[in-house]
């Protein structure tokens, strides 16, 4: 970044100190910081990723517990969409940025939309399957095919977008508790069907509004506290 700033100044005939001089100063400052605070203080503070085992624990939290201002009830649209989002992310690697909206951000092609979901049911490909078709899906035989949206790793979508990601299940597979036998169904699509061709491409994959980053964080934090010590959460 400093070298970039030097180039901008040089184009305007303003001379700055050389990068080698800046590098020497930076090394000295860094060494002094390590002596004062230790080398571990230089490590970035990042949250750990939510691995499969942790996601299973999150999704197996029993309903009825208090999550701040709401009581956990998995069949409700809010928690149904949250559970589907977590399960889909665990099975595909999609990030919160693809599944939920940042605050004050319009819905665009960087998010998971209904139009990105295709369904291979009994050997036939469906863009917008009926409710009966969705309910007839058989685990291991039928598939959800997801076309990845633009992402931080593929900003112009020339790499991943043309290649549908085939997930070998009817939907992100949720554990039996607390979902029961309906866990094998594409629950969010059944709960909020979308049969209107015109606005189909603009429909959110997880229809609860507003499913923003803030909404996800509000309920993820108390869920984590239910399954692990406060410091780890």
VOPAGU-2260 file (C-alpha; in pm, 1 decimal, decimal comma):
REM VOPAGU-2260
SITE   aa  ch    i         X         Y         Z
SITE  UNK   A    0       0,0       0,0       0,0
SITE  UNK   A    1     281,6     238,3      84,3
SITE  UNK   A    2     451,8     164,2    -248,8
SITE  UNK   A    3     123,9     247,7    -423,4
SITE  UNK   A    4     106,8     580,1    -240,9
SITE  UNK   A    5     468,3     651,1    -344,0
SITE  UNK   A    6     383,2     584,5    -710,2
SITE  UNK   A    7      87,3     825,4    -697,8
SITE  UNK   A    8     308,3    1095,8    -546,9
SITE  UNK   A    9     588,9    1029,5    -794,1
SITE  UNK   A   10     351,2    1083,5   -1087,9
SITE  UNK   A   11     283,7    1426,7    -938,0
SITE  UNK   A   12     655,0    1501,5    -888,2
SITE  UNK   A   13     635,2    1465,9    -510,2
SITE  UNK   A   14     922,3    1265,1    -366,2
SITE  UNK   A   15     871,9    1041,6     -62,6
SITE  UNK   A   16    1120,7     831,8     133,6
SITE  UNK   A   17    1221,2     503,5     -29,3
SITE  UNK   A   18    1046,5     175,4      42,5
SITE  UNK   A   19    1369,7      27,4     179,1
SITE  UNK   A   20    1389,7     307,3     437,8
SITE  UNK   A   21    1024,9     257,9     530,4
SITE  UNK   A   22    1084,1    -117,8     557,1
SITE  UNK   A   23    1371,4     -67,3     799,3
SITE  UNK   A   24    1159,2     162,0    1017,0
SITE  UNK   A   25     867,8     -83,2    1010,8
SITE  UNK   A   26    1093,2    -371,5    1119,2
SITE  UNK   A   27    1223,4    -163,4    1409,1
SITE  UNK   A   28     872,7     -64,1    1520,0
SITE  UNK   A   29     757,2    -428,3    1494,4
SITE  UNK   A   30    1052,3    -552,1    1700,4
SITE  UNK   A   31     984,5    -293,3    1969,4
SITE  UNK   A   32     616,1    -394,3    1975,6
SITE  UNK   A   33     709,5    -764,3    2016,0
SITE  UNK   A   34     943,6    -684,7    2304,0
SITE  UNK   A   35     668,8    -487,8    2477,8
SITE  UNK   A   36     361,6    -705,6    2407,1
SITE  UNK   A   37     488,0   -1043,5    2278,9
SITE  UNK   A   38     462,1   -1191,3    1929,1
SITE  UNK   A   39     113,3   -1335,1    1990,4
SITE  UNK   A   40     -22,1    -979,0    2003,5
SITE  UNK   A   41      48,7    -950,7    1630,2
SITE  UNK   A   42    -187,0   -1236,6    1542,2
SITE  UNK   A   43    -521,1   -1125,5    1395,2
SITE  UNK   A   44    -829,5   -1196,2    1606,0
SITE  UNK   A   45   -1051,0   -1408,6    1383,1
SITE  UNK   A   46   -1353,6   -1621,1    1462,0
SITE  UNK   A   47   -1314,7   -1994,3    1408,7
SITE  UNK   A   48   -1512,0   -2146,6    1118,9
SITE  UNK   A   49   -1829,8   -2337,2    1198,8
SITE  UNK   A   50   -1737,5   -2697,2    1119,3
SITE  UNK   A   51   -1982,6   -2985,5    1057,8
SITE  UNK   A   52   -1977,6   -3112,1    1417,5
SITE  UNK   A   53   -2049,7   -2766,0    1556,2
SITE  UNK   A   54   -2329,2   -2709,4    1303,4
SITE  UNK   A   55   -2492,8   -3038,2    1403,8
SITE  UNK   A   56   -2486,6   -2926,7    1766,8
SITE  UNK   A   57   -2636,5   -2588,7    1674,6
SITE  UNK   A   58   -2916,8   -2748,9    1476,1
SITE  UNK   A   59   -2994,7   -2997,9    1753,3
SITE  UNK   A   60   -3068,0   -2733,1    2017,0
SITE  UNK   A   61   -3414,1   -2818,5    2147,9
SITE  UNK   A   62   -3698,5   -2572,5    2088,9
SITE  UNK   A   63   -3834,4   -2368,8    2376,3
SITE  UNK   A   64   -3506,2   -2210,5    2487,1
SITE  UNK   A   65   -3483,7   -1834,2    2509,4
SITE  UNK   A   66   -3271,6   -1659,3    2246,4
SITE  UNK   A   67   -3287,0   -1302,0    2368,1
SITE  UNK   A   68   -3623,0   -1154,6    2271,5
SITE  UNK   A   69   -3743,9   -1472,1    2093,8
SITE  UNK   A   70   -3806,9   -1830,4    2195,9
SITE  UNK   A   71   -3656,6   -2093,4    1968,1
SITE  UNK   A   72   -3924,0   -2263,0    1756,8
SITE  UNK   A   73   -3768,1   -2434,5    1454,0
SITE  UNK   A   74   -4084,4   -2450,2    1236,7
SITE  UNK   A   75   -4128,6   -2071,3    1250,0
SITE  UNK   A   76   -4013,7   -1901,8     925,5
SITE  UNK   A   77   -3731,1   -1713,5    1097,7
SITE  UNK   A   78   -3572,4   -2019,5    1260,5
SITE  UNK   A   79   -3656,4   -2247,9     968,5
SITE  UNK   A   80   -3464,2   -2020,1     731,9
SITE  UNK   A   81   -3180,4   -1980,2     982,5
SITE  UNK   A   82   -3151,1   -2358,5    1022,2
SITE  UNK   A   83   -3160,5   -2416,9     645,8
SITE  UNK   A   84   -2896,1   -2148,2     598,2
SITE  UNK   A   85   -2661,1   -2305,7     851,4
SITE  UNK   A   86   -2710,1   -2654,9     709,9
SITE  UNK   A   87   -2659,3   -2539,6     351,4
SITE  UNK   A   88   -2343,1   -2351,3     446,7
SITE  UNK   A   89   -2208,7   -2658,0     625,5
SITE  UNK   A   90   -2266,1   -2878,2     323,2
SITE  UNK   A   91   -2149,2   -2644,6      47,4
SITE  UNK   A   92   -1913,2   -2383,1     193,0
SITE  UNK   A   93   -2139,1   -2087,3     116,6
SITE  UNK   A   94   -2066,1   -1795,7     349,4
SITE  UNK   A   95   -2302,1   -1572,0     542,5
SITE  UNK   A   96   -2237,2   -1306,3     276,9
SITE  UNK   A   97   -2402,4   -1525,1      12,1
SITE  UNK   A   98   -2696,3   -1638,8     225,2
SITE  UNK   A   99   -2787,0   -1316,7     408,6
SITE  UNK   A  100   -2783,7    -945,6     333,5
SITE  UNK   A  101   -2559,0    -684,8     492,4
SITE  UNK   A  102   -2751,7    -397,8     650,2
SITE  UNK   A  103   -2904,7    -147,9     405,4
SITE  UNK   A  104   -2796,7    -355,3     104,0
SITE  UNK   A  105   -3032,1    -432,0    -186,0
SITE  UNK   A  106   -3074,8    -790,5    -302,1
SITE  UNK   A  107   -2841,9    -858,9    -596,0
SITE  UNK   A  108   -2664,9   -1141,0    -781,0
SITE  UNK   A  109   -2407,6   -1180,2    -504,5
SITE  UNK   A  110   -2669,6   -1355,9    -289,7
SITE  UNK   A  111   -2834,0   -1695,7    -310,3
SITE  UNK   A  112   -3156,9   -1654,3    -507,4
SITE  UNK   A  113   -3435,2   -1901,8    -576,7
SITE  UNK   A  114   -3341,0   -1892,2    -945,9
SITE  UNK   A  115   -3001,8   -2045,1    -860,2
SITE  UNK   A  116   -3169,3   -2363,7    -730,5
SITE  UNK   A  117   -3250,6   -2644,7    -972,9
SITE  UNK   A  118   -3405,3   -2974,9    -868,3
SITE  UNK   A  119   -3330,3   -3317,9   -1011,4
SITE  UNK   A  120   -3635,2   -3522,1    -911,1
SITE  UNK   A  121   -3679,2   -3879,8   -1027,4
SITE  UNK   A  122   -3437,5   -3822,7   -1315,2
SITE  UNK   A  123   -3600,9   -3502,6   -1443,2
SITE  UNK   A  124   -3470,5   -3148,1   -1402,2
SITE  UNK   A  125   -3712,1   -2889,1   -1259,3
SITE  UNK   A  126   -3659,4   -2513,7   -1232,5
SITE  UNK   A  127   -3968,1   -2438,6   -1023,9
SITE  UNK   A  128   -4107,9   -2768,9    -892,1
SITE  UNK   A  129   -4456,7   -2793,3    -750,5
SITE  UNK   A  130   -4521,4   -2859,3    -384,8
SITE  UNK   A  131   -4616,6   -3220,5    -464,5
SITE  UNK   A  132   -4285,1   -3274,4    -644,5
SITE  UNK   A  133   -4085,7   -3126,0    -356,9
SITE  UNK   A  134   -4263,2   -3348,9    -107,9
SITE  UNK   A  135   -4200,4   -3655,1    -325,0
SITE  UNK   A  136   -3820,8   -3619,2    -318,3
SITE  UNK   A  137   -3626,7   -3926,1    -206,0
SITE  UNK   A  138   -3293,7   -3889,0     -19,8
SITE  UNK   A  139   -3006,9   -4034,3    -219,8
SITE  UNK   A  140   -3204,1   -4032,9    -544,5
SITE  UNK   A  141   -3301,1   -3669,0    -585,3
SITE  UNK   A  142   -3072,7   -3366,4    -576,9
SITE  UNK   A  143   -3068,0   -2992,0    -525,1
SITE  UNK   A  144   -2840,7   -2833,2    -784,7
SITE  UNK   A  145   -2711,8   -2492,5    -682,9
SITE  UNK   A  146   -2548,9   -2241,7    -915,2
SITE  UNK   A  147   -2307,1   -2035,3    -701,0
SITE  UNK   A  148   -2359,3   -1657,0    -702,7
SITE  UNK   A  149   -2078,8   -1408,0    -742,6
SITE  UNK   A  150   -1858,9   -1410,6    -434,9
SITE  UNK   A  151   -1548,3   -1260,8    -279,0
SITE  UNK   A  152   -1346,1   -1543,7    -433,1
SITE  UNK   A  153   -1509,4   -1509,7    -777,4
SITE  UNK   A  154   -1614,1   -1145,4    -804,4
SITE  UNK   A  155   -1696,9   -1140,7   -1176,7
SITE  UNK   A  156   -1833,7   -1499,2   -1168,9
SITE  UNK   A  157   -1628,2   -1634,8   -1462,9
SITE  UNK   A  158   -1503,1   -1937,2   -1265,8
SITE  UNK   A  159   -1777,7   -2080,2   -1046,0
SITE  UNK   A  160   -2106,8   -1945,4   -1181,2
SITE  UNK   A  161   -2119,2   -2155,6   -1501,2
SITE  UNK   A  162   -2063,5   -2473,0   -1295,2
SITE  UNK   A  163   -2363,4   -2583,4   -1088,2
SITE  UNK   A  164   -2275,6   -2732,2    -753,0
SITE  UNK   A  165   -2458,8   -3062,8    -719,6
SITE  UNK   A  166   -2551,2   -3148,1    -365,6
SITE  UNK   A  167   -2635,7   -3516,9    -312,8
SITE  UNK   A  168   -2942,0   -3466,2     -98,9
SITE  UNK   A  169   -3291,0   -3326,2    -119,8
SITE  UNK   A  170   -3180,7   -3018,8      71,5
SITE  UNK   A  171   -2923,5   -2950,7     341,4
SITE  UNK   A  172   -2982,5   -3250,4     564,7
SITE  UNK   A  173   -3092,2   -3146,1     910,3
SITE  UNK   A  174   -3063,3   -3381,9    1207,7
SITE  UNK   A  175   -3376,8   -3559,0    1328,6
SITE  UNK   A  176   -3416,2   -3355,8    1650,9
SITE  UNK   A  177   -3594,4   -3120,1    1657,8
SITE  UNK   A  178   -3714,5   -3137,2    1298,0
SITE  UNK   A  179   -3867,6   -3485,1    1288,7
SITE  UNK   A  180   -3938,9   -3671,1     966,2
SITE  UNK   A  181   -3978,6   -3349,1     766,3
SITE  UNK   A  182   -3602,1   -3299,8     791,4
SITE  UNK   A  183   -3554,4   -3483,0     461,0
SITE  UNK   A  184   -3773,2   -3234,1     272,7
SITE  UNK   A  185   -3662,5   -2904,5     115,5
SITE  UNK   A  186   -3827,4   -2729,5     406,8
SITE  UNK   A  187   -3776,0   -2361,7     325,4
SITE  UNK   A  188   -3906,1   -2409,9     -29,8
SITE  UNK   A  189   -4208,1   -2603,4      95,6
SITE  UNK   A  190   -4284,0   -2346,5     365,8
SITE  UNK   A  191   -4252,0   -2052,7     127,6
SITE  UNK   A  192   -4332,7   -2173,2    -225,5
SITE  UNK   A  193   -4255,8   -1947,3    -518,7
SITE  UNK   A  194   -4463,8   -2022,3    -825,7
SITE  UNK   A  195   -4453,6   -1681,5    -997,3
SITE  UNK   A  196   -4226,6   -1695,7   -1306,4
SITE  UNK   A  197   -4181,3   -1318,9   -1343,9
SITE  UNK   A  198   -4027,0   -1231,4   -1004,7
SITE  UNK   A  199   -3874,9   -1576,3    -961,3
SITE  UNK   A  200   -3516,8   -1466,3   -1023,5
SITE  UNK   A  201   -3540,9   -1194,7    -759,0
SITE  UNK   A  202   -3668,1   -1419,4    -480,0
SITE  UNK   A  203   -3437,7   -1485,2    -186,8
SITE  UNK   A  204   -3332,2   -1842,9    -125,3
SITE  UNK   A  205   -3428,3   -1800,1     239,8
SITE  UNK   A  206   -3751,4   -1601,0     227,7
SITE  UNK   A  207   -3765,2   -1465,0     583,5
SITE  UNK   A  208   -3728,3   -1087,1     571,6
SITE  UNK   A  209   -3512,8    -927,3     681,1
SITE  UNK   A  210   -3258,4   -1212,1     698,0
SITE  UNK   A  211   -2966,1    -977,0     741,0
SITE  UNK   A  212   -2619,2   -1035,8     882,4
SITE  UNK   A  213   -2742,0    -869,2    1201,9
SITE  UNK   A  214   -3038,6   -1107,2    1227,5
SITE  UNK   A  215   -2811,7   -1409,8    1184,3
SITE  UNK   A  216   -2566,5   -1280,5    1446,2
SITE  UNK   A  217   -2840,7   -1198,8    1698,3
SITE  UNK   A  218   -2957,4   -1561,9    1709,4
SITE  UNK   A  219   -2628,3   -1736,4    1635,2
SITE  UNK   A  220   -2459,3   -1597,7    1947,2
SITE  UNK   A  221   -2715,4   -1725,9    2201,4
SITE  UNK   A  222   -2731,6   -2058,9    2013,3
SITE  UNK   A  223   -2354,3   -2093,4    2051,3
SITE  UNK   A  224   -2382,7   -2016,0    2422,3
SITE  UNK   A  225   -2623,8   -2308,9    2455,4
SITE  UNK   A  226   -2366,2   -2562,0    2335,5
SITE  UNK   A  227   -2029,8   -2428,7    2458,7
SITE  UNK   A  228   -1869,7   -2215,1    2731,0
SITE  UNK   A  229   -1914,9   -1839,1    2707,7
SITE  UNK   A  230   -1546,1   -1776,7    2631,1
SITE  UNK   A  231   -1553,2   -2017,2    2336,2
SITE  UNK   A  232   -1878,7   -1872,9    2205,6
